[in-house]
Amino acid sequence: MPKQIKTIVGTIEDFVFVSQGKKKDGTPWALYKGFITGEKFQTFDEEYVKNSGVKKRFLYEEEPGEFTNKETGKLIKYTRRTLLPYKTAKDHEEDNFEQAQKEIPIIEEEPEEPEEPEEYEVPGLDAKPEEMEALTKSDKSMVQKIYDTQTTILTELEEINKKLGIE
């Protein structure tokens, strides 16, 4: 998967200096790491350290990476998420998303196919003779139990529908 430009709306949290160096052409660089609303990012822009607590819509590059662990010899795959310069961030309340799309192309991910639904055991589907009798005689305590069971069934079905993305 190649580099992708994505967006995140969130608050800058805990960005700290990690390392520095010079490019082959002698240009200095500094790497900072921190969080945007709890998600880990890295950046080469010191403005993220200076603007802690600011909430905006941030642009970042996401690209896959891998390395071999020297101790175990295992190949470790990861996703590198690098924030673009702070000046590209937009106010989160403004609807400048179209403008950001014009300035920097944004590649949307394909939605994942829903998984096959699991088989769920729903309690209370089989009516018992005493429940049927209670319905015909208006036994309030048994009717309440039936109502509670039906409410539980509906609640579980709604949760299943949410998991499957069905509304």
KEKEDO-938480 format. One record per atom (N, C-alpha, C): atom name; x negated, y negated, z negated. Coordinates in Angstrom, 1 decimal, padded with zeros to 4 digits. Atoms other than C-alpha are relative to their C-alpha. Layout:
(pt 'CA', (X, Y, Z));
...
END
This chain:
(pt 'N', (-000.9, 001.2, 000.0));
(pt 'CA', (000.0, 000.0, 000.0));
(pt 'C', (-000.9, -001.2, 000.0));
(pt 'N', (000.8, 001.3, -000.1));
(pt 'CA', (-001.5, -003.4, 001.0));
(pt 'C', (000.4, -001.0, -001.1));
(pt 'N', (-000.3, 001.1, 000.9));
(pt 'CA', (-001.5, -006.6, -001.0));
(pt 'C', (001.4, -000.5, 000.3));
(pt 'N', (-001.3, 000.5, -000.2));
(pt 'CA', (002.0, -007.9, -001.6));
(pt 'C', (000.1, -001.3, -000.9));
(pt 'N', (-000.3, 001.2, 000.8));
(pt 'CA', (003.1, -011.4, -002.8));
(pt 'C', (001.3, 000.2, -000.6));
(pt 'N', (-001.3, -000.2, 000.7));
(pt 'CA', (005.8, -011.2, -005.5));
(pt 'C', (000.2, -001.2, -000.9));
(pt 'N', (-000.2, 001.1, 001.0));
(pt 'CA', (007.4, -013.6, -008.0));
(pt 'C', (000.5, 000.6, -001.3));
(pt 'N', (-000.4, -000.3, 001.3));
(pt 'CA', (008.1, -013.4, -011.7));
(pt 'C', (000.4, -001.3, -000.7));
(pt 'N', (-000.4, 001.1, 000.8));
(pt 'CA', (010.1, -015.8, -013.8));
(pt 'C', (-000.3, 000.3, -001.5));
(pt 'N', (000.3, -000.3, 001.4));
(pt 'CA', (008.7, -016.0, -017.3));
(pt 'C', (-000.8, -001.1, -000.7));
(pt 'N', (000.7, 001.0, 000.8));
(pt 'CA', (006.7, -017.8, -020.0));
(pt 'C', (-001.5, 000.5, -000.1));
(pt 'N', (001.4, -000.2, 000.1));
(pt 'CA', (002.9, -018.0, -020.1));
(pt 'C', (-000.3, 000.4, -001.4));
(pt 'N', (000.3, -000.4, 001.3));
(pt 'CA', (001.6, -016.1, -023.1));
(pt 'C', (-001.5, 000.6, -000.1));
(pt 'N', (001.3, -000.6, 000.5));
(pt 'CA', (-001.9, -015.4, -024.6));
(pt 'C', (-001.0, 000.2, 001.2));
(pt 'N', (001.1, -000.1, -001.0));
(pt 'CA', (-004.2, -016.1, -021.6));
(pt 'C', (-001.3, -000.4, -000.6));
(pt 'N', (001.3, 000.2, 000.6));
(pt 'CA', (-007.8, -015.8, -022.6));
(pt 'C', (-001.1, 000.2, 001.1));
(pt 'N', (001.2, -000.2, -000.9));
(pt 'CA', (-011.2, -016.0, -020.8));
(pt 'C', (-000.5, 001.4, -000.2));
(pt 'N', (000.5, -001.4, 000.0));
(pt 'CA', (-012.5, -012.5, -019.9));
(pt 'C', (-001.5, 000.0, 000.5));
(pt 'N', (001.4, 000.0, -000.5));
(pt 'CA', (-015.7, -013.0, -017.8));
(pt 'C', (-000.2, -001.1, 001.1));
(pt 'N', (000.4, 001.0, -001.0));
(pt 'CA', (-017.5, -015.2, -015.3));
(pt 'C', (-001.2, 000.5, 000.8));
(pt 'N', (001.1, -000.4, -000.9));
(pt 'CA', (-020.0, -015.0, -012.5));
(pt 'C', (-000.1, -000.9, 001.2));
(pt 'N', (000.2, 000.8, -001.2));
(pt 'CA', (-021.0, -016.3, -009.1));
(pt 'C', (000.2, 000.8, 001.2));
(pt 'N', (-000.1, -000.7, -001.2));
(pt 'CA', (-020.0, -015.3, -005.7));
(pt 'C', (-001.3, 000.0, 000.8));
(pt 'N', (001.2, -000.1, -000.8));
(pt 'CA', (-022.6, -014.4, -003.1));
(pt 'C', (-000.5, -001.4, 000.5));
(pt 'N', (000.4, 001.4, -000.5));
(pt 'CA', (-022.5, -018.0, -001.8));
(pt 'C', (-000.3, -001.0, -001.1));
(pt 'N', (000.4, 000.8, 001.1));
(pt 'CA', (-023.2, -019.3, -005.3));
(pt 'C', (001.2, -000.7, -000.7));
(pt 'N', (-001.2, 000.6, 000.6));
(pt 'CA', (-019.6, -020.5, -006.1));
(pt 'C', (000.3, 000.7, -001.3));
(pt 'N', (-000.4, -000.6, 001.3));
(pt 'CA', (-018.8, -019.9, -009.8));
(pt 'C', (001.4, 000.4, 000.0));
(pt 'N', (-001.4, -000.4, 000.3));
(pt 'CA', (-015.7, -018.0, -010.9));
(pt 'C', (000.1, 000.4, -001.4));
(pt 'N', (-000.4, -000.5, 001.4));
(pt 'CA', (-014.0, -017.2, -014.2));
(pt 'C', (001.3, 000.8, 000.1));
(pt 'N', (-001.2, -000.8, 000.0));
(pt 'CA', (-011.5, -014.5, -014.9));
(pt 'C', (000.7, -000.1, -001.3));
(pt 'N', (-000.9, 000.1, 001.2));
(pt 'CA', (-008.6, -014.9, -017.4));
(pt 'C', (001.0, 001.1, 000.1));
(pt 'N', (-001.1, -001.0, 000.0));
(pt 'CA', (-006.1, -012.3, -018.5));
(pt 'C', (001.0, -000.4, -001.1));
(pt 'N', (-001.1, 000.4, 000.9));
(pt 'CA', (-002.8, -012.7, -020.3));
(pt 'C', (001.3, 000.6, 000.4));
(pt 'N', (-001.3, -000.6, -000.3));
(pt 'CA', (000.9, -012.1, -020.1));
(pt 'C', (001.0, -001.1, 000.5));
(pt 'N', (-001.1, 000.8, -000.4));
(pt 'CA', (003.9, -013.6, -018.4));
(pt 'C', (001.2, 000.8, -000.5));
(pt 'N', (-001.1, -000.7, 000.7));
(pt 'CA', (006.9, -012.6, -020.6));
(pt 'C', (-000.3, 001.4, -000.2));
(pt 'N', (000.3, -001.4, 000.4));
(pt 'CA', (005.2, -009.5, -021.8));
(pt 'C', (-000.7, 000.9, 001.1));
(pt 'N', (000.6, -000.8, -001.1));
(pt 'CA', (003.8, -008.3, -018.4));
(pt 'C', (-001.4, -000.5, 000.2));
(pt 'N', (001.5, 000.3, -000.1));
(pt 'CA', (000.0, -008.2, -018.0));
(pt 'C', (-000.4, -000.5, 001.4));
(pt 'N', (000.6, 000.6, -001.3));
(pt 'CA', (-001.7, -010.4, -015.3));
(pt 'C', (-001.4, -000.4, -000.2));
(pt 'N', (001.3, 000.7, 000.0));
(pt 'CA', (-005.1, -011.7, -014.4));
(pt 'C', (000.1, -001.2, 000.9));
(pt 'N', (000.1, 001.2, -000.9));
(pt 'CA', (-006.0, -015.0, -012.7));
(pt 'C', (-001.4, -000.6, -000.1));
(pt 'N', (001.2, 000.7, -000.1));
(pt 'CA', (-008.9, -017.1, -011.7));
(pt 'C', (000.2, -001.5, -000.3));
(pt 'N', (-000.4, 001.4, 000.2));
(pt 'CA', (-007.1, -020.3, -012.6));
(pt 'C', (000.1, -000.3, -001.5));
(pt 'N', (000.1, 000.4, 001.4));
(pt 'CA', (-007.9, -021.9, -016.0));
(pt 'C', (001.3, -000.7, -000.5));
(pt 'N', (-001.2, 000.7, 000.3));
(pt 'CA', (-004.6, -023.8, -015.9));
(pt 'C', (001.0, 000.9, -000.8));
(pt 'N', (-000.9, -000.9, 000.8));
(pt 'CA', (-002.8, -020.7, -017.3));
(pt 'C', (-000.3, 000.0, -001.4));
(pt 'N', (000.4, 000.1, 001.4));
(pt 'CA', (-004.8, -021.0, -020.5));
(pt 'C', (000.5, -001.3, -000.6));
(pt 'N', (-000.4, 001.3, 000.5));
(pt 'CA', (-004.0, -024.7, -020.8));
(pt 'C', (001.5, -000.2, -000.1));
(pt 'N', (-001.4, 000.2, -000.1));
(pt 'CA', (-000.3, -024.3, -020.1));
(pt 'C', (000.8, 001.1, -000.7));
(pt 'N', (-000.7, -001.0, 000.8));
(pt 'CA', (000.6, -021.6, -022.7));
(pt 'C', (001.4, -000.4, -000.4));
(pt 'N', (-001.3, 000.3, 000.4));
(pt 'CA', (004.3, -021.5, -023.4));
(pt 'C', (000.9, -000.6, 001.0));
(pt 'N', (-000.7, 000.6, -001.1));
(pt 'CA', (005.4, -023.0, -020.1));
(pt 'C', (000.8, 001.1, 000.7));
(pt 'N', (-000.8, -000.9, -000.8));
(pt 'CA', (008.3, -021.2, -018.3));
(pt 'C', (000.2, -000.5, 001.4));
(pt 'N', (-000.2, 000.4, -001.4));
(pt 'CA', (008.3, -021.2, -014.5));
(pt 'C', (000.2, 001.3, 000.8));
(pt 'N', (000.0, -001.1, -001.0));
(pt 'CA', (008.6, -019.0, -011.4));
(pt 'C', (-001.4, 000.1, 000.5));
(pt 'N', (001.4, -000.1, -000.4));
(pt 'CA', (005.1, -017.7, -010.8));
(pt 'C', (-000.1, 001.0, 001.2));
(pt 'N', (000.3, -000.9, -001.1));
(pt 'CA', (003.7, -016.1, -007.6));
(pt 'C', (-001.2, 000.8, -000.4));
(pt 'N', (001.1, -000.8, 000.2));
(pt 'CA', (001.3, -013.2, -007.8));
(pt 'C', (-000.2, 001.0, 001.1));
(pt 'N', (000.3, -001.1, -000.9));
(pt 'CA', (-000.5, -010.7, -005.6));
(pt 'C', (-000.1, 001.3, -000.7));
(pt 'N', (000.0, -001.3, 000.6));
(pt 'CA', (000.0, -007.1, -006.3));
(pt 'C', (-000.7, 001.0, 001.0));
(pt 'N', (000.7, -000.9, -000.9));
(pt 'CA', (-002.4, -004.5, -004.9));
(pt 'C', (-000.4, 001.3, -000.8));
(pt 'N', (000.5, -001.2, 000.7));
(pt 'CA', (-003.3, -000.9, -005.7));
(pt 'C', (-001.5, 000.0, -000.2));
(pt 'N', (001.4, -000.1, 000.2));
(pt 'CA', (-006.7, -000.1, -007.1));
(pt 'C', (-000.3, 001.4, -000.6));
(pt 'N', (000.4, -001.3, 000.6));
(pt 'CA', (-008.6, 003.0, -008.2));
(pt 'C', (-001.5, 000.0, -000.4));
(pt 'N', (001.4, -000.1, 000.3));
(pt 'CA', (-011.8, 003.9, -009.9));
(pt 'C', (-000.2, 001.4, -000.6));
(pt 'N', (000.3, -001.3, 000.6));
(pt 'CA', (-013.5, 007.1, -011.2));
(pt 'C', (-000.6, -000.2, -001.4));
(pt 'N', (000.4, 000.1, 001.3));
(pt 'CA', (-013.9, 007.4, -014.9));
(pt 'C', (-001.3, 000.7, -000.1));
(pt 'N', (001.3, -000.5, 000.1));
(pt 'CA', (-017.6, 007.9, -015.6));
(pt 'C', (-000.1, 001.2, -001.0));
(pt 'N', (000.0, -001.0, 001.1));
(pt 'CA', (-017.0, 010.1, -018.7));
(pt 'C', (000.7, 001.3, 000.5));
(pt 'N', (-000.8, -001.2, -000.4));
(pt 'CA', (-014.3, 012.4, -017.3));
(pt 'C', (-000.1, 000.4, 001.4));
(pt 'N', (000.1, -000.3, -001.4));
(pt 'CA', (-014.9, 012.2, -013.6));
(pt 'C', (001.4, -000.1, 000.7));
(pt 'N', (-001.4, 000.0, -000.5));
(pt 'CA', (-011.1, 011.7, -013.1));
(pt 'C', (000.2, -001.3, 000.8));
(pt 'N', (-000.3, 001.1, -000.7));
(pt 'CA', (-009.8, 009.3, -010.5));
(pt 'C', (001.2, -000.7, -000.7));
(pt 'N', (-001.1, 000.7, 000.7));
(pt 'CA', (-007.7, 006.6, -012.2));
(pt 'C', (000.5, -001.0, 001.0));
(pt 'N', (-000.6, 000.9, -000.9));
(pt 'CA', (-005.2, 004.7, -010.1));
(pt 'C', (000.8, -001.1, -000.8));
(pt 'N', (-000.6, 001.1, 000.7));
(pt 'CA', (-003.8, 001.3, -011.2));
(pt 'C', (000.5, -001.0, 001.0));
(pt 'N', (-000.5, 001.1, -000.8));
(pt 'CA', (-002.0, -001.8, -009.9));
(pt 'C', (-000.6, -001.3, -000.5));
(pt 'N', (000.6, 001.3, 000.4));
(pt 'CA', (-003.9, -005.1, -010.0));
(pt 'C', (001.0, -001.1, 000.4));
(pt 'N', (-001.0, 001.1, -000.1));
(pt 'CA', (-001.6, -008.1, -010.5));
(pt 'C', (-000.8, -001.3, -000.3));
(pt 'N', (000.8, 001.2, 000.2));
(pt 'CA', (-003.4, -011.4, -009.9));
(pt 'C', (000.9, -001.2, 000.3));
(pt 'N', (-000.8, 001.2, -000.2));
(pt 'CA', (-001.5, -014.7, -010.4));
(pt 'C', (-000.7, -001.0, 001.0));
(pt 'N', (000.5, 001.0, -000.9));
(pt 'CA', (-001.9, -017.3, -007.6));
(pt 'C', (-000.2, -001.3, -000.8));
(pt 'N', (000.2, 001.2, 000.8));
(pt 'CA', (-003.0, -020.8, -008.7));
(pt 'C', (001.2, -000.6, -000.6));
(pt 'N', (-001.2, 000.5, 000.8));
(pt 'CA', (-000.8, -022.5, -011.3));
(pt 'C', (000.8, -001.0, 000.8));
(pt 'N', (-000.7, 001.0, -000.8));
(pt 'CA', (000.0, -025.3, -008.8));
(pt 'C', (001.1, 000.6, 000.9));
(pt 'N', (-001.0, -000.6, -000.8));
(pt 'CA', (002.1, -022.8, -006.8));
(pt 'C', (001.2, 000.4, -000.7));
(pt 'N', (-001.1, -000.4, 000.8));
(pt 'CA', (004.4, -022.1, -009.7));
(pt 'C', (001.1, -001.1, 000.2));
(pt 'N', (-001.1, 000.9, -000.2));
(pt 'CA', (007.9, -023.6, -009.4));
(pt 'C', (000.8, 000.0, -001.3));
(pt 'N', (-000.9, 000.0, 001.2));
(pt 'CA', (010.3, -024.8, -012.2));
(pt 'C', (001.0, 001.1, 000.1));
(pt 'N', (-000.9, -001.2, 000.0));
(pt 'CA', (012.4, -021.8, -013.1));
(pt 'C', (001.4, -000.4, 000.2));
(pt 'N', (-001.4, 000.4, -000.1));
(pt 'CA', (015.6, -023.8, -013.1));
(pt 'C', (000.3, -000.6, 001.4));
(pt 'N', (-000.2, 000.5, -001.4));
(pt 'CA', (015.1, -025.3, -009.6));
(pt 'C', (000.2, 001.2, 000.8));
(pt 'N', (-000.2, -001.1, -000.9));
(pt 'CA', (016.3, -023.1, -006.8));
(pt 'C', (-000.9, -000.2, 001.2));
(pt 'N', (001.0, 000.2, -001.1));
(pt 'CA', (013.1, -023.5, -004.8));
(pt 'C', (-000.5, 001.3, 000.6));
(pt 'N', (000.4, -001.3, -000.5));
(pt 'CA', (012.9, -019.9, -003.9));
(pt 'C', (-000.2, 000.0, 001.5));
(pt 'N', (000.1, 000.0, -001.5));
(pt 'CA', (013.5, -020.6, -000.2));
(pt 'C', (-001.3, -000.8, 000.4));
(pt 'N', (001.2, 000.7, -000.3));
(pt 'CA', (010.7, -023.2, -000.3));
(pt 'C', (-001.2, 000.8, -000.2));
(pt 'N', (001.2, -000.9, 000.3));
(pt 'CA', (008.3, -020.7, -001.9));
(pt 'C', (-000.1, 001.0, 001.1));
(pt 'N', (000.1, -001.0, -001.1));
(pt 'CA', (009.2, -018.2, 000.8));
(pt 'C', (-000.6, -000.6, 001.3));
(pt 'N', (000.5, 000.7, -001.2));
(pt 'CA', (008.3, -020.8, 003.5));
(pt 'C', (-001.5, -000.1, -000.2));
(pt 'N', (001.4, 000.2, 000.3));
(pt 'CA', (004.9, -021.5, 001.8));
(pt 'C', (-000.8, 001.2, 000.0));
(pt 'N', (000.7, -001.2, 000.1));
(pt 'CA', (003.9, -018.0, 001.0));
(pt 'C', (001.0, 001.2, 000.3));
(pt 'N', (-000.9, -001.1, -000.3));
(pt 'CA', (005.5, -014.9, 002.5));
(pt 'C', (000.1, 001.0, -001.2));
(pt 'N', (-000.2, -000.9, 001.1));
(pt 'CA', (007.1, -012.6, -000.1));
(pt 'C', (000.6, 001.3, 000.6));
(pt 'N', (-000.4, -001.3, -000.5));
(pt 'CA', (007.5, -008.9, 000.6));
(pt 'C', (000.8, 000.6, -001.1));
(pt 'N', (-000.9, -000.7, 001.0));
(pt 'CA', (010.4, -007.3, -001.1));
(pt 'C', (-000.2, 001.5, 000.1));
(pt 'N', (000.1, -001.5, 000.0));
(pt 'CA', (010.2, -003.7, -002.2));
(pt 'C', (001.3, 000.6, 000.4));
(pt 'N', (-001.2, -000.7, -000.3));
(pt 'CA', (012.6, -001.2, -000.8));
(pt 'C', (000.6, 000.6, -001.3));
(pt 'N', (-000.7, -000.6, 001.2));
(pt 'CA', (015.2, -000.1, -003.4));
(pt 'C', (-000.2, 001.5, 000.0));
(pt 'N', (000.1, -001.5, 000.2));
(pt 'CA', (014.7, 003.4, -004.7));
(pt 'C', (001.3, 000.7, 000.2));
(pt 'N', (-001.2, -000.8, -000.2));
(pt 'CA', (017.1, 006.0, -003.7));
(pt 'C', (000.5, 000.5, -001.4));
(pt 'N', (-000.5, -000.5, 001.3));
(pt 'CA', (019.4, 007.0, -006.6));
(pt 'C', (-000.3, 001.5, -000.1));
(pt 'N', (000.2, -001.4, 000.3));
(pt 'CA', (018.6, 010.3, -008.2));
(pt 'C', (001.3, 000.7, 000.0));
(pt 'N', (-001.2, -000.8, 000.1));
(pt 'CA', (021.1, 013.1, -008.1));
(pt 'C', (000.5, 000.0, -001.4));
(pt 'N', (-000.5, 000.1, 001.3));
(pt 'CA', (023.4, 012.8, -011.0));
(pt 'C', (-000.2, 001.3, -000.8));
(pt 'N', (000.1, -001.2, 000.9));
(pt 'CA', (022.8, 015.1, -013.9));
(pt 'C', (001.4, 000.5, -000.4));
(pt 'N', (-001.3, -000.5, 000.4));
(pt 'CA', (025.6, 017.3, -015.1));
(pt 'C', (000.1, -000.4, -001.5));
(pt 'N', (-000.2, 000.5, 001.4));
(pt 'CA', (027.0, 015.8, -018.3));
(pt 'C', (001.2, 000.8, -000.6));
(pt 'N', (-001.1, -000.6, 000.7));
(pt 'CA', (029.1, 017.6, -020.8));
(pt 'C', (000.8, -001.0, -000.7));
(pt 'N', (-000.8, 001.0, 000.6));
(pt 'CA', (032.0, 015.4, -021.7));
(pt 'C', (001.0, 000.7, -001.0));
(pt 'N', (-000.8, -000.7, 001.0));
(pt 'CA', (033.7, 016.4, -025.0));
(pt 'C', (001.4, -000.4, 000.1));
(pt 'N', (-001.5, 000.3, 000.0));
(pt 'CA', (037.5, 016.6, -025.2));
(pt 'C', (000.7, 000.1, 001.2));
(pt 'N', (-000.7, -000.1, -001.3));
(pt 'CA', (038.4, 017.4, -021.6));
(pt 'C', (001.1, 001.0, -000.1));
(pt 'N', (-001.0, -001.0, 000.1));
(pt 'CA', (040.3, 020.5, -022.5));
(pt 'C', (001.0, -000.4, -001.2));
(pt 'N', (-001.0, 000.3, 001.1));
(pt 'CA', (043.6, 019.7, -024.4));
(pt 'C', (000.3, 001.2, -000.8));
(pt 'N', (-000.3, -001.1, 000.9));
(pt 'CA', (044.2, 021.9, -027.4));
(pt 'C', (001.5, 000.0, -000.2));
(pt 'N', (-001.4, 000.0, 000.2));
(pt 'CA', (047.7, 023.1, -028.1));
(pt 'C', (000.5, -000.9, -001.1));
(pt 'N', (-000.4, 000.9, 001.0));
(pt 'CA', (047.9, 021.2, -031.3));
(pt 'C', (000.0, -001.5, 000.4));
(pt 'N', (000.0, 001.4, -000.5));
(pt 'CA', (047.0, 018.0, -029.5));
(pt 'C', (001.2, -000.3, 000.9));
(pt 'N', (-001.2, 000.1, -000.8));
(pt 'CA', (049.7, 018.6, -026.9));
(pt 'C', (001.3, -000.1, -000.8));
(pt 'N', (-001.1, 000.1, 000.8));
(pt 'CA', (052.2, 019.2, -029.6));
(pt 'C', (000.1, -001.3, -000.7));
(pt 'N', (000.1, 001.3, 000.6));
(pt 'CA', (051.1, 016.0, -031.4));
(pt 'C', (000.5, -001.1, 000.9));
(pt 'N', (-000.5, 001.0, -000.9));
(pt 'CA', (051.8, 014.0, -028.3));
(pt 'C', (001.5, 000.1, 000.2));
(pt 'N', (-001.5, -000.1, -000.2));
(pt 'CA', (055.3, 015.4, -027.9));
(pt 'C', (000.7, -000.4, -001.3));
(pt 'N', (-000.7, 000.4, 001.3));
(pt 'CA', (056.1, 014.8, -031.7));
(pt 'C', (-000.4, -001.3, -000.5));
(pt 'N', (000.5, 001.3, 000.5));
(pt 'CA', (054.3, 011.5, -032.0));
(pt 'C', (-000.7, 000.0, -001.3));
(pt 'N', (000.8, -000.1, 001.2));
(pt 'CA', (051.9, 012.6, -034.7));
(pt 'C', (-001.1, -001.1, 000.2));
(pt 'N', (000.9, 001.1, -000.2));
(pt 'CA', (050.0, 009.3, -035.1));
(pt 'C', (-001.5, 000.3, -000.2));
(pt 'N', (001.4, -000.3, 000.3));
(pt 'CA', (046.8, 010.8, -036.6));
(pt 'C', (-000.6, 000.8, 001.2));
(pt 'N', (000.5, -000.8, -001.1));
(pt 'CA', (046.4, 013.3, -033.8));
(pt 'C', (-000.1, -000.8, 001.3));
(pt 'N', (000.0, 000.9, -001.2));
(pt 'CA', (047.3, 010.7, -031.1));
(pt 'C', (-001.2, -000.9, -000.1));
(pt 'N', (001.2, 000.9, 000.2));
(pt 'CA', (044.6, 008.4, -032.6));
(pt 'C', (-001.3, 000.8, 000.4));
(pt 'N', (001.1, -000.8, -000.3));
(pt 'CA', (042.1, 011.3, -032.3));
(pt 'C', (-000.2, 000.2, 001.5));
(pt 'N', (000.1, -000.1, -001.4));
(pt 'CA', (043.0, 011.8, -028.7));
(pt 'C', (-000.4, -001.3, 000.7));
(pt 'N', (000.4, 001.3, -000.5));
(pt 'CA', (042.8, 008.1, -028.0));
(pt 'C', (-001.5, -000.2, -000.2));
(pt 'N', (001.5, 000.2, 000.3));
(pt 'CA', (039.3, 008.0, -029.6));
(pt 'C', (-000.8, 000.8, 000.9));
(pt 'N', (000.7, -000.9, -000.9));
(pt 'CA', (038.2, 011.0, -027.5));
(pt 'C', (000.0, -000.6, 001.4));
(pt 'N', (-000.1, 000.5, -001.4));
(pt 'CA', (039.4, 009.4, -024.3));
(pt 'C', (-000.8, -001.3, 000.1));
(pt 'N', (000.8, 001.2, 000.0));
(pt 'CA', (037.7, 006.1, -025.2));
(pt 'C', (-001.5, 000.4, 000.1));
(pt 'N', (001.4, -000.5, -000.1));
(pt 'CA', (034.4, 008.0, -025.8));
(pt 'C', (-000.3, 000.5, 001.4));
(pt 'N', (000.2, -000.5, -001.4));
(pt 'CA', (034.8, 009.7, -022.4));
(pt 'C', (-000.2, -001.1, 000.9));
(pt 'N', (000.1, 001.2, -000.9));
(pt 'CA', (035.4, 006.4, -020.6));
(pt 'C', (-001.3, -000.7, -000.3));
(pt 'N', (001.3, 000.7, 000.3));
(pt 'CA', (032.4, 004.8, -022.4));
(pt 'C', (-001.2, 000.8, 000.6));
(pt 'N', (001.0, -000.8, -000.6));
(pt 'CA', (030.2, 007.7, -021.4));
(pt 'C', (-000.1, 000.0, 001.5));
(pt 'N', (-000.1, 000.1, -001.5));
(pt 'CA', (031.4, 007.6, -017.8));
(pt 'C', (-000.5, -001.4, 000.5));
(pt 'N', (000.5, 001.4, -000.3));
(pt 'CA', (030.7, 003.8, -017.7));
(pt 'C', (-001.6, 000.0, -000.1));
(pt 'N', (001.5, -000.1, 000.2));
(pt 'CA', (027.1, 004.5, -019.0));
(pt 'C', (-000.6, 000.8, 001.2));
(pt 'N', (000.5, -000.8, -001.1));
(pt 'CA', (026.6, 007.2, -016.3));
(pt 'C', (000.0, -000.8, 001.3));
(pt 'N', (-000.2, 000.8, -001.2));
(pt 'CA', (027.9, 004.8, -013.6));
(pt 'C', (-001.1, -001.1, 000.0));
(pt 'N', (001.1, 001.0, 000.0));
(pt 'CA', (025.4, 002.1, -014.8));
(pt 'C', (-001.3, 000.6, 000.4));
(pt 'N', (001.3, -000.7, -000.3));
(pt 'CA', (022.5, 004.6, -014.7));
(pt 'C', (-000.1, 000.3, 001.5));
(pt 'N', (000.0, -000.3, -001.4));
(pt 'CA', (023.5, 005.5, -011.1));
(pt 'C', (000.2, -001.2, 000.9));
(pt 'N', (-000.2, 001.2, -000.7));
(pt 'CA', (024.1, 001.9, -010.1));
(pt 'C', (001.3, -000.1, 000.6));
(pt 'N', (-001.4, 000.0, -000.5));
(pt 'CA', (027.8, 002.4, -009.5));
(pt 'C', (000.8, -001.0, -000.9));
(pt 'N', (-000.8, 000.9, 000.8));
(pt 'CA', (030.1, -000.4, -010.6));
(pt 'C', (001.5, 000.2, 000.3));
END
